[in-house]
């Protein structure tokens, strides 16, 4: 079952690379300009540290939600002397630390402390747009909520397929996922809630593209890591639970409705015409490359939080 969470992102990224090769007319597109800003090559897009810095807030929330969802259905058994689990903690911590250092260090190198503060303050949306407090968070608001709901629902589906093992004896199962939801609300209040995510064509189109990208790559990778760790660290010999499935249905419905809203609203608002690049391929394929650092950070951080 876990294999599917690896196969989907790998297949999508292979298709993405092939699409970029077609777009640039070369089998080695790394030095070709592909980003929608018209200046960044594929290699610069993959290592776009400033973009990764502004993604840290939504990415950390997604990692928390994934780890919390897996901890709810497959809580880890805390065995201090378990050498294998300790090694996995160390490996994941090292990967997360190296990636985070690269993101922050790259941003400081490219634009100094001002760039780091501005990106963490969620001021940026697109090239040439004015810097507005919290605008980038609002660029993600609905899609990140949908991702967090989808994470819980997807893990719940895995729990059902694995025979609904009974985990009710474990205390604090909902704590991490609950923290993720509370932080989502807190971050939204801090950065401000406006009508832009619900009405503005640029915001709607961006959120739809983010939902598409992360549902196919970032979320499956994070789920794959945490579910693989759950096989190693959660209890195996438990009875069948008679817990209701309403939380799975509720979160799944919330994810589907959020995605459907973005799709319909983006089409009605003609969001594609407000994109910075002409054509769906130019909007989608480079965007997968733009989130490359997040594909490493989010799964590593989610796995680390799961084992904590």
N, C-alpha and C positions, 0 to 999 in steps of 0.2 A: 504493500500500500504506500509506503514512504517513497518508493521509487518514482511514482508519478510526480511527486513534488520536485524531483530533480530533473526528470525528463522534459517537463514542460519548459522550464527556463532555458535549458540547454538548446532545445529545438528552436525556441523563439530567438535566442541570441545568434544561432547559426543562420536562421532566415534573415535576421537583421543585418548580419555581416554580408550575406549574399546580396541583399538589397542595396547596401552601401556600395558594394562593388559595381553593381549595375548603374547606380546613380552617378558614380565617378568615372565609370568606364575603365576601371583597372582592378586587377585582382589583389593589388597592394595599395589600399586607399588611405593608409595612415597619414600621409603627407598632404592629402587633398582636403580642401575646405568643404566642410559638410554642415557645420553648425548654422542655425538660422540667423545668427548675427552677421553672417557673411565674412567672418574673419578667422574663425577657429578651424584648425584641421581636425581630422578624426582623433589623432593622438592627443591634441590639446583638449578636445571635448571629453575624452575618456578621463583625463587627469585635470578636469576643471574644478580646482580646489575651492574657488570662491562660491561656485554653485553648490558644491557639496556642503560648504559651511552653512549656507542659508537653508539647506535641507536637514540640518542636524536636529532641529526642533521636531518637525514632523516625523523624521526617521526614528528618533529615540522613542517617540510615542508609539510608533508601529512596533518596534522591537519589544517594548513593554507589553503591548496588547497581545502579541504572539506568544511571548513567554508566559503571560498570565493565563491565556486560554489553554495552553498545554498543561500548565500547572494545575488548572482547575480539573481537567479530565484525567490527567496522568501525573499526579503530584510525585515529585522525586522522593525517594527514600533517603534520608540524610544518614549517610554512613561516613563518619569522619575518617575511618581507616581505609576507605576504598581508594586504592592507588589509581585505578583506571579513571575514576571520576575526577580525582584530583588532577590527573594529567590533562583531562579534557578542559577543566577549568583554566589551567595554565595556558594551554594552547589557544583557547578562545580569547582569554584575556590578552595574550600577546598580539593576536591578530587585530583585535579591537583597538588596542593601544597604538600599534603601528599605523593602522589606517587613520585613526583620529589625529595622530601626530602629523601624518602626511597632509591631511585636510587642513588643519589649523596652520601648520608650518607653510604649506603652499599658499594659503591665503595671505599670511603675513609677508611672505616673500613677494607676492604679486602686488599687494596694495597697502601693506603695513597694518598697523593697529586699527586705523580708521576703517579699512575694508573689513576687518574681522568684526568690529563692533557693528558696523552697518548691516552686514549679512546676518549676524546673530539677532539683530533687532528686527529682522524680517522687513527691511525697507525696500528690497528690490522685487520687481516683477519681470520686466523685460527691458532689453537695451533701449535706451532713449526715454524710458518712462520716468516720471518724477519719483524720488524716493519718499515713500509714505510709511509712517509707523504701522507695522503689522500687515502691510499689504501682501507680502508673500505668504503669510499664514492664511490669509483669506483666499489666496490663490489655491489653497489646498483644503479648505475647510470641509466641504461636503465629501470630497473623495477620501480624505483621511478618516473621517467618521465611517464611511462605507468600508474601508479597508479593515478598520478595527472590529466592526461588526462581522465582516466576512471571516476574519481570523477565528473568532469564537465559534461561528457556525461550522466552518470547515473542520476544526478540531472535534467538534461535537459529532459530525458525520463520521469521522474516523473512529471515535469512541463507540458509536453504534455498530460500525462494521467489525470492530474487534470484540463484539459480544457484550458491550455495555458493562465493563468491569466495575465493581462497586468500590468507590473511593470515598464514601461518606464518612468513614472513620478518620480521614485526614483533616486536621484543623487548618483553618486559614486558607482554604483552597481558592477563594475568590479575591484574596487580598491584592495580589499583583495586578490582576485585570481591573479590579476596582480602582486601584491607584491610577492606572492608565486612563480610565474614564474621567476620574476627578481632575487629572492633569489636563486632559483635553478641554474640559470646561474652563479650568483656570487659565490656560493659555489663550483660549478664545476671549475671555474677559479682559485679560491683560492687553492683547493686541487689538481688541475691538471687533464688534460684530456689526457689519453693515449689510446693505442689500446687494452689494457687488457680487458675492458668490452665487446669488440666486437669480440675478438679472443681467449683469454685464456680460456681453458676448465674449470678450477676451478672457474673463474669469471662468465662464462656463466651459469654453473650449479647452482652456488649460487644465481644468479639473478633470474633464473627460479624458484627456490624453494621459494625465497622471494616473487615473484609475486604470486605464488600459495597460499602461506600462507596469505598474506595481502589482497588479493582479496576475500578470503573466510571468513576472520575474522575481521581484523583491519578496513579495509575500510567500510564494511557494518555496523559495530558497530558505527563508526564515523558518517556515513550518517544517520543512524537511530536516533542518538541523535539530530543531527542538524535539520533533517526534523520534528522530534517530537516537537522541540522547535519552528520551523517555524509555525506549526499549532497554537501555542499559541501567537506568537508575530508578525507574518506578516499580512498584510492587507488581508481580506477575500473577501470583496465585490468589485471586480474589473471586468472590461469587458474582453472580449476575445482578446488576442493580435494577430496581424498579423506579428509579428517578424518572420524572417526566421529561419529555423532549421539548417542552415549550420554550426554554431559553434558546435552543438551537433554532427553532422555527422563528422566534422573535428576532434574533440577531440576523438570521439569514434573510428574513423579509425586509428588515431595515436596510441591509446591504443592497438587495435587489431594487427596492424602491428608490434608494439614493442614486444608484447607477442609472435607473430608468429615467429619473428626473433629469439628471445631467444630460443624458442622450437626447431626450425630447426637447429640453430647453435649449441645448446647444444647436440642434437642428433648426428650431423655430427662430432662434436669434441669428442664424447664419454665422455661427462662430468661426467656421473655417475661413471665411473671407477676412476675418480679423487676425489671422495667423501671420507670423513674420516670414513665412516661406510659402511658396506656391506649390500646391499639390500635397496630397496626403503622405506620400512617400517621404518627401522632404521634411514634413512635420513630425513623422513618427519614427523613422529609422534612426536619425541622429539623436532623437530624444532618448532612445534606449541606451545609446552610448554615453549620454550625458550623466546618467545615474550609475555609472560603473562603480564608483567608490562606495555608493550606498549598497550595492549588491554584496559587497564584502562586509561593510560595517554592520548593517542591520542583522544579518544572520548570526554573525559572531556575537554581537551584543545580546541578541535574543537568547542564544544558547547559554551565554554567561549568566544572564538574569535567571533563566530557568533553573540552572544548577545551584544558584546562590541559596 
